[in-house]
Amino acid sequence: MLRLIHNQVGLNALLVDDLDDGLPNKEVHRMGSTADPKAYKRDGYANEPKQKAYIPRVKPGEPTIQGYIDLNETDRVTRSAGGGKIAGLQRAGLISVVSFSPSDLATPTVATADLGNPGADDLTISGTGFISLTPDVTSVILTGTAAITLTSSQITTGGGTVSDTSIFIPAALIPGVALATTFAAVRADGKTSTPAVALT
């Protein structure tokens, strides 16, 4: 799949008009078409134009994250990325293009949240699916005593590390966290691990 990411702060949504068959929402066949019985509803009807595809300026509901759309890599999308509208927008610096597989968007899973590892009051979280696909941001959510949410950049700037299977948070970033009354969850690609795991 391809992710088209909006790069411009001052512009509104960007129109991409040569993708018709690449959008994941193109799933409903248009009934009664004699020219093409497998035509899709978003292709439009005789008196109805095709549905337009836009890359939003920001992610809906999260105004600090750049907007994007995800596309299936169909023939038309591949042609657009090679020399059509996608390639033109990318050359102009208006968008970034990231290639990924659907498994990259799996919901994160927390296996353990070990307080006191490797040092006193440090926290090491183990599991899978912790890395977010650009431009989404990974964050750790601690609830209970000394509740706090830390983004991946806050963690790494503070001396911690974030990988797809492990997150290390130094004690200085989580003062007052109590072992018995704190729970950890990880949010990646807009999905939050459930249930929250008690610190051990």
CORDAGI-V245670 format. One record per pair of residues at least 12 apart in sequence whose ideal C-beta (glycine too) atoms are under 8 Angstrom apart, sorted by the first residue. I is the first residue (numbers start at 1). GAP is how many residues later the second one is. Records with the same first field share a line. If there is no record, write none. Layout:
I = GAP + GAP
This chain:
1 = 69 + 70 + 71 + 72 + 98 + 99 + 100 + 101
2 = 20 + 68 + 69 + 71 + 75 + 79 + 84 + 95 + 96 + 97 + 98
3 = 65 + 66 + 67 + 68 + 94 + 95 + 96 + 97 + 130 + 131
4 = 12 + 51 + 64 + 65 + 66 + 67 + 82 + 85 + 91 + 92 + 93
5 = 50 + 61 + 62 + 63 + 90 + 91 + 92 + 93 + 129 + 130
6 = 49 + 50 + 51 + 52 + 60 + 61 + 62 + 88 + 89
7 = 59 + 86 + 87 + 88 + 89
8 = 49 + 85 + 86
9 = 48
11 = 46 + 83
12 = 45
13 = 41 + 42 + 43 + 44 + 54
14 = 40 + 41 + 75 + 80 + 81
15 = 37 + 38 + 39
16 = 37 + 38 + 39 + 53 + 64 + 69 + 70 + 73
17 = 35 + 36 + 68
18 = 58 + 61 + 62 + 66 + 67 + 68
19 = 34 + 52 + 57 + 58 + 61 + 66 + 67
20 = 20 + 22 + 23 + 30 + 33 + 56
21 = 19 + 53 + 54 + 55 + 56
22 = 49 + 50 + 51 + 52 + 54 + 55 + 58
23 = 19 + 30 + 46 + 48 + 49
24 = 46 + 47 + 48
25 = 17
26 = 14 + 16
27 = 13
28 = 12 + 13 + 14
29 = 12
30 = 13 + 15
53 = 16
54 = 15
55 = 12 + 13 + 14 + 40
56 = 12 + 13
59 = 76 + 77 + 131
62 = 128
65 = 70 + 71 + 72
66 = 69
68 = 67
81 = 16
96 = 38
98 = 35 + 36
100 = 33
104 = 29 + 85
105 = 28 + 84 + 86
106 = 22 + 23
107 = 22 + 81 + 84 + 85 + 86
108 = 19 + 20 + 21 + 22 + 78 + 79 + 80 + 83 + 84 + 85
109 = 18 + 19 + 20 + 84
110 = 15 + 16 + 17 + 74 + 75 + 76 + 83 + 86 + 87
111 = 15 + 16 + 17 + 86
112 = 12 + 13 + 14 + 15 + 85 + 88
113 = 12 + 70 + 71 + 84 + 85 + 86 + 87
114 = 12 + 85 + 86
115 = 62 + 64 + 67 + 84 + 85
116 = 63
118 = 50
119 = 51 + 52
120 = 51
121 = 50 + 53 + 54 + 56
122 = 46 + 47 + 48 + 49
123 = 45 + 46 + 48 + 51 + 54 + 61 + 76
124 = 42 + 43 + 44 + 45
125 = 15 + 41 + 42 + 43 + 44 + 59 + 61 + 72
126 = 39 + 40
127 = 38 + 39 + 59 + 66
128 = 36 + 37
129 = 35 + 57 + 59 + 64
130 = 32 + 33 + 34 + 35 + 36 + 37 + 56 + 58
131 = 31 + 32 + 33 + 57
132 = 20 + 56 + 57
133 = 56
136 = 52 + 53 + 54
137 = 14 + 15 + 16
138 = 13 + 14 + 24 + 48 + 49 + 50
139 = 12 + 13 + 47 + 48
140 = 15 + 27 + 29 + 44 + 45 + 46 + 47
141 = 43 + 44 + 45 + 46 + 51 + 55
142 = 32 + 35 + 40 + 41 + 42
143 = 39 + 40 + 42 + 53
144 = 34 + 37 + 38 + 39
145 = 31 + 32 + 33 + 36 + 37
146 = 28 + 29 + 30 + 31 + 32 + 36
147 = 35
148 = 25 + 26
150 = 19 + 23 + 24
154 = 19
155 = 12 + 13 + 14 + 18
158 = 12 + 14 + 15
159 = 13 + 14
160 = 13
167 = 19
177 = 22
179 = 20 + 21
180 = 18
182 = 16 + 17
183 = 13 + 14 + 15 + 16
184 = 12 + 13 + 15
185 = 12
